[in-house]
Amino acid sequence: MLKIAVCDDEPAQREYLASLVSRWADQKDTPVQISMFIHAEAFLFAYEDQKDFDILLLDIQMKEINGITLAETVRQERKEKEMNRHREEAEPHGKAYLRIAGGAKSVGTQKSGFFLRL
């Protein structure tokens, strides 16, 4: 199931986008879950607990936080989460490690954030 967030401060636009997504999902026989948000702040509040959206449909011109800034915020958070996940997988106990990937060797520690490529 695709989880899709629609974030627009204009109710008519939110409903229109949701109807387009629903129609597309019906045509493609793809199950979707559509969540609608009235502004970026509402999305960010919900995103704290639900970070598994597959698609974000964002209004570019919203009052406080626009869609571009919102997308950048989500992208940066996902990037940081991914980096932390890789760091924890490579070094689960905070110890130094040596990893060989594709012929390159990397040495580093999770606590220092220092990595040396040999």
GINORZI-V35101 format. One record per backbone hydrogen bond with DSSP energy under -0.5 kcal/mol. CO is the residue of the C=O (numbers start at 1). NH is the residue of the N-H. E is the energy in kcal/mol with one decimal. If there is no record, write none. Layout:
BEGIN
CO&NH&E  CO&NH&E
END
This chain:
BEGIN
2&4&-0.6  2&33&-2.7  3&54&-2.9  3&55&-1.8  4&35&-2.9  5&7&-0.5  5&57&-3.3  6&8&-0.5  6&37&-2.9  7&59&-2.4  9&11&-0.6  10&14&-2.3  11&15&-2.5  12&16&-2.3  13&17&-2.8  14&18&-2.4  15&19&-2.3  16&20&-2.3  17&21&-2.4  18&22&-2.5  19&23&-2.5  20&24&-2.5  21&25&-2.8  22&26&-2.3  23&27&-2.3  24&28&-2.3  25&29&-0.6  25&30&-2.6  26&29&-0.6  31&2&-2.3  33&4&-2.9  33&35&-0.5  35&6&-2.9  37&8&-1.9  39&43&-1.7  40&44&-2.9  41&45&-2.2  42&46&-2.0  43&47&-2.8  44&48&-1.1  46&49&-1.2  46&50&-1.7  55&5&-2.7  56&58&-0.7  57&7&-3.0  59&67&-0.9  60&62&-0.9  64&66&-0.5  66&70&-2.4  67&71&-2.4  68&72&-2.3  69&73&-2.4  70&74&-2.4  71&75&-2.7  72&76&-2.5  73&77&-2.2  74&78&-2.5  75&79&-2.3  76&80&-2.5  77&81&-2.4  78&82&-2.5  79&83&-2.3  80&84&-2.5  81&85&-2.5  82&86&-2.4  83&87&-2.2  84&88&-2.6  85&89&-2.3  86&90&-2.3  87&91&-1.8  91&94&-1.3  97&108&-1.0  99&101&-0.6  99&106&-2.3  101&104&-1.9  104&101&-2.5  105&118&-2.5  106&99&-2.0  107&116&-3.2  108&97&-1.3  109&113&-1.7  114&109&-1.2  115&117&-0.5  116&107&-2.0  116&118&-0.6
END
